[in-house]
Amino acid sequence: MLALTDHDDLEGLPSARAAAAVAGMAFVNGVEISIEWESLQIHILGYAFDAADPALNAGLTSIRSGRIERARRMSAELAKVGIGGAFEGAMRYAANPSLISRAHFGRFLVETGVAKDLRSVFESYLVPGRPGYVDHRWATLADSLSWILGAGGIAAVAHPGRYKLSRADMRRFLAEYKELGGQAIEVVSGSHTQEHVDTFGRLAREYGFLASRGSDFHGPGESYFDLGQLAPLPDGLKPVWEAF
């Protein structure tokens, strides 16, 4: 079974569904929605929803509308540290300009030799406190869940081990997420360590969440794991796909 969860966009679903059919795989609609919770950017996954739902599509359009303006500000910040042409360079990698993201800037910076790979680009330039990072106003947690649930889908927190939250803050976030209707949490992720798997497996049991497993795959040679290479979910967790 395959789910495609592009950031804030559904355009890739038809071609992904067709490719899955050729490979003899089941396919599930997916999306990864960028939200802001207490000034921290978090990603909420949506699965098995109606891709034609008007409210979901309108919400995603509203998020995408700010990406180009953010990209211009990122380019200006990179120019201050001597990296010119970043906006135009990143745009070459963005098939859809309204979806330009940090990953596209990362590919440009690798191409020009500023950094050796995508991971080191993010660590040095594209995360809070680094030269190429700029704040952006995303959707709220309540927004994302209302869109996903309203379209008949299931929500999951993407790669929770990546967020700079204390244990207490993570529990506050998960409690609010559950109260708003969140049903699942990603336990196994391409960017999770074994400690993360153990921690979020335990929290999934404690909060009664379904468990998801996602590669966080962005492209060959750019991701922590290629598709199909992740470890299985730990025993004792109910997989999110059983609810599809």
NUKE-406178 format. One line per 2 residues: for each residue y, z, x of C-alpha. Coordinates in nm, 3 decimals. Layout:
BEGIN
Y:Z:X ~ ...
# end
This chain:
BEGIN
0.000:0.000:0.000 ~ 0.348:-0.088:0.124
0.693:0.025:0.016 ~ 1.009:-0.137:0.152
1.298:0.112:0.170 ~ 1.602:-0.073:0.299
1.930:0.116:0.325 ~ 2.134:0.098:0.005
2.002:-0.244:-0.096 ~ 1.722:-0.403:-0.300
1.761:-0.762:-0.187 ~ 1.449:-0.760:0.032
1.209:-0.646:-0.239 ~ 1.098:-0.988:-0.371
1.008:-1.128:-0.028 ~ 0.837:-0.803:0.074
0.636:-0.805:-0.249 ~ 0.529:-1.163:-0.183
0.425:-1.080:0.174 ~ 0.225:-0.780:0.053
0.045:-0.999:-0.200 ~ -0.054:-1.246:0.074
-0.188:-0.954:0.281 ~ -0.383:-0.816:-0.017
-0.174:-0.498:-0.033 ~ -0.027:-0.314:-0.327
0.354:-0.308:-0.323 ~ 0.600:-0.045:-0.447
0.975:-0.088:-0.495 ~ 1.172:0.132:-0.258
1.521:0.211:-0.132 ~ 1.683:0.453:0.116
2.013:0.585:-0.021 ~ 2.281:0.720:0.212
2.430:1.043:0.079 ~ 2.658:1.318:0.203
2.568:1.685:0.159 ~ 2.814:1.943:0.292
2.963:1.687:0.537 ~ 2.619:1.589:0.666
2.471:1.243:0.613 ~ 2.124:1.260:0.459
1.895:0.984:0.333 ~ 1.715:0.998:0.000
1.423:0.765:-0.064 ~ 1.350:0.616:-0.403
1.007:0.479:-0.496 ~ 0.846:0.298:-0.790
1.167:0.242:-0.987 ~ 1.290:-0.043:-1.205
1.478:-0.265:-0.959 ~ 1.681:-0.417:-1.242
1.826:-0.084:-1.355 ~ 2.205:-0.131:-1.399
2.314:0.217:-1.291 ~ 2.104:0.209:-0.974
2.235:-0.134:-0.878 ~ 2.596:-0.036:-0.949
2.557:0.278:-0.740 ~ 2.413:0.090:-0.444
2.692:-0.167:-0.468 ~ 2.948:0.113:-0.450
2.790:0.245:-0.129 ~ 2.772:-0.097:0.036
3.137:-0.173:-0.038 ~ 3.252:0.071:0.230
3.025:-0.046:0.510 ~ 3.244:-0.329:0.647
3.552:-0.106:0.664 ~ 3.347:0.159:0.846
3.217:-0.107:1.086 ~ 3.572:-0.210:1.178
3.659:0.152:1.252 ~ 3.344:0.191:1.465
3.440:-0.120:1.662 ~ 3.791:0.019:1.721
3.645:0.345:1.851 ~ 3.410:0.162:2.087
3.701:-0.049:2.214 ~ 3.875:0.274:2.320
3.593:0.336:2.571 ~ 3.596:-0.022:2.701
3.339:-0.187:2.474 ~ 3.505:-0.489:2.317
3.386:-0.733:2.053 ~ 3.151:-0.485:1.890
3.235:-0.577:1.530 ~ 3.168:-0.948:1.585
2.861:-0.870:1.794 ~ 2.712:-0.639:1.533
2.784:-0.887:1.257 ~ 2.558:-1.141:1.429
2.266:-0.910:1.355 ~ 2.360:-0.838:0.993
2.203:-1.096:0.762 ~ 2.410:-0.947:0.481
2.759:-0.842:0.605 ~ 2.792:-0.578:0.333
2.490:-0.400:0.485 ~ 2.621:-0.377:0.841
2.503:-0.049:0.990 ~ 2.485:0.153:1.309
2.156:-0.020:1.390 ~ 2.335:-0.356:1.412
2.589:-0.206:1.652 ~ 2.299:-0.060:1.846
2.135:-0.400:1.888 ~ 2.462:-0.547:2.014
2.504:-0.265:2.268 ~ 2.148:-0.316:2.394
2.204:-0.693:2.413 ~ 2.517:-0.646:2.625
2.349:-0.397:2.859 ~ 2.552:-0.093:2.753
2.226:0.093:2.692 ~ 1.859:0.023:2.762
1.723:0.067:2.410 ~ 1.820:0.152:2.054
1.735:0.519:2.083 ~ 1.960:0.574:2.385
2.242:0.382:2.212 ~ 2.238:0.623:1.921
2.225:0.929:2.146 ~ 2.518:0.809:2.359
2.743:0.627:2.111 ~ 2.653:0.636:1.742
2.598:0.998:1.638 ~ 2.860:1.265:1.557
3.064:1.358:1.860 ~ 3.002:1.028:2.041
3.255:0.746:2.095 ~ 3.132:0.499:1.832
3.070:0.737:1.543 ~ 3.307:0.752:1.247
3.287:0.952:0.926 ~ 3.224:0.773:0.599
3.221:0.889:0.239 ~ 2.876:0.830:0.094
2.721:0.907:-0.243 ~ 2.638:1.265:-0.341
2.292:1.416:-0.373 ~ 2.337:1.430:-0.750
2.440:1.061:-0.755 ~ 2.132:0.944:-0.567
1.889:1.144:-0.777 ~ 2.047:1.037:-1.104
2.018:0.671:-1.001 ~ 1.656:0.697:-0.887
1.532:0.913:-1.174 ~ 1.732:0.715:-1.427
1.552:0.401:-1.310 ~ 1.215:0.569:-1.364
1.153:0.635:-0.995 ~ 1.042:0.916:-0.769
1.278:1.065:-0.509 ~ 1.182:1.186:-0.162
1.388:1.330:0.126 ~ 1.365:1.093:0.423
1.278:1.230:0.772 ~ 1.413:1.584:0.711
1.344:1.682:1.071 ~ 1.634:1.467:1.187
1.907:1.662:1.008 ~ 2.103:1.927:1.195
2.039:2.203:0.941 ~ 1.953:2.563:1.011
1.644:2.703:0.839 ~ 1.864:2.874:0.583
2.068:2.560:0.516 ~ 1.752:2.349:0.484
1.625:2.589:0.221 ~ 1.956:2.572:0.034
1.943:2.194:0.044 ~ 1.583:2.178:-0.075
1.651:2.425:-0.356 ~ 1.945:2.215:-0.478
1.743:1.896:-0.437 ~ 1.458:2.036:-0.646
1.695:2.169:-0.912 ~ 1.846:1.820:-0.946
1.502:1.666:-0.997 ~ 1.382:1.583:-0.645
1.005:1.550:-0.641 ~ 0.895:1.475:-0.283
0.968:1.523:0.086 ~ 0.870:1.308:0.384
0.629:1.509:0.597 ~ 0.496:1.247:0.838
0.766:1.020:0.982 ~ 0.803:0.799:1.283
1.081:1.029:1.402 ~ 0.897:1.360:1.338
0.726:1.572:1.601 ~ 0.406:1.763:1.523
0.624:2.073:1.478 ~ 0.823:1.887:1.212
0.500:1.783:1.038 ~ 0.381:2.143:1.031
0.717:2.276:0.910 ~ 0.772:2.025:0.631
0.411:2.032:0.526 ~ 0.452:2.405:0.475
0.779:2.358:0.285 ~ 0.623:2.089:0.066
0.353:2.336:-0.039 ~ 0.605:2.616:-0.091
0.841:2.410:-0.310 ~ 0.568:2.215:-0.487
0.684:1.881:-0.350 ~ 0.475:1.569:-0.323
0.438:1.455:0.040 ~ 0.540:1.113:0.170
0.460:0.934:0.494 ~ 0.700:0.675:0.632
0.717:0.479:0.955 ~ 1.099:0.456:0.969
1.022:0.107:1.102 ~ 1.328:-0.111:1.171
1.179:-0.385:1.387 ~ 0.922:-0.452:1.661
1.010:-0.266:1.978 ~ 1.297:-0.078:1.808
1.109:0.192:1.620 ~ 0.914:0.503:1.707
0.598:0.351:1.556 ~ 0.500:0.009:1.431
0.375:-0.028:1.075 ~ 0.032:0.126:1.016
0.027:0.343:1.328 ~ 0.128:0.680:1.185
-0.108:0.975:1.156 ~ -0.231:1.060:0.806
-0.080:1.336:0.596 ~ -0.211:1.686:0.670
-0.486:1.819:0.446 ~ -0.387:2.011:0.136
-0.081:1.801:0.046 ~ -0.055:1.578:-0.262
0.056:1.230:-0.153 ~ 0.357:1.086:-0.331
0.171:0.759:-0.391 ~ -0.067:0.935:-0.630
0.230:0.954:-0.867 ~ 0.309:0.581:-0.857
# end
